[in-house]
Every structure is written in structure tokens, then in C-alpha cells.
């Protein structure tokens, strides 16, 4: 079974048809599990593993190079909740990521002058026989530029 996410309707700006560039930003993406590709479709809540990339509502994708789980001692993969502001070491390797995907072409294809909302569907594709329960993030946000 393919892991999927379908957003609630996302409000569009009043002048959406005048958009120069549109991005989707995914916040706090978990990358502790398997690697995967997240394919993005706009206004396609029924998109699934059989929906092709040449579908007119396909907007792009993001890729996660996953860590494949934790193989260290107990606590090894726990992300610290607090950090000393003077600690100059790199952040913990499992700090959730942010992913930005430019969706301008697909956004312009699906947005009409009377559209006020859109939905985002993300379909996760993990390689081989890897379980597809990998898609985890806290929020998705639409950024438009005029």
C-alpha cells in the first residue's frame, strides 16, 4: 500500500492568477526511516501509485534520503529537545528537514480566476519492498510571489 497525504483545502490569495512563482514548503519532514520520493499532485485527492507523472495535476516531487532506522545504543537516535546556543557542533543528524518544491507551472495550469482553494496530495514511493509508511511531516504551506 502506498503512503498518501491529502491536505485540507488551502486558501489561495485573491490575485492567485497573477502569481509569478509558487512554492510548496513541507515542514518538519521525518527522514529517520526509509528513503522515498514524494510525488505532489494539486487538486487530485484520488492520486495514488497509478497516477502518472504526465498527469496535468502533477506538480513535482521531493526526495528523502532516509536513515533506515536506528542501529545505535538506546538514546543514540533521540533528537535533543534543547541545545546550548554556544554549541557550535552541527545539529543532530535526525533533526526534521524542510523541503521546498517549486510548483509554478502546475499551479498556473490548475488555478482559474474564480478558484479560492486548492488541495495538495503527496504520494510516497519507497524503493523495492520497503514498507511505504514513511511519509511524515508537520505542515505544508503555499508560498506565492507576485
C-alpha positions, 0 to 999 in steps of 0.5 A: 500500500502506498503512503498518501497525504491529502491536505485540507483545502488551502486558501489561495490569495485573491490575485492567485492568477497573477502569481509569478512563482509558487512554492510548496514548503513541507515542514518538519519532514521525518527522514529517520526511516526509509528513503522515498520520493514524494510525488505532489499532485494539486487538486487530485485527492484520488492520486495514488501509485497509478497516477502518472507523472504526465498527469496535468495535476502533477506538480513535482516531487521531493526526495528523502534520503532516509536513515533506515532506522536506528542501529545505535545504543538506546538514546543514540537516535533521540533528537535533543529537545534543547541545545546550548546556543554556544554549541557550535557542533552541527545539529543532530543528524535526525533533526526534521528537514524542510523541503521546498518544491517549486510548483509554478507551472502546475499551479498556473495550469490548475488555478482559474480566476474564480478558484479560492482553494486548492488541495495538495496530495503527496504520494510516497514511493519507497524503493523495492519492498520497503514498507511505504509508511514513511511519509511524515511531516508537520505542515505544508504551506503555499508560498506565492510571489507576485 
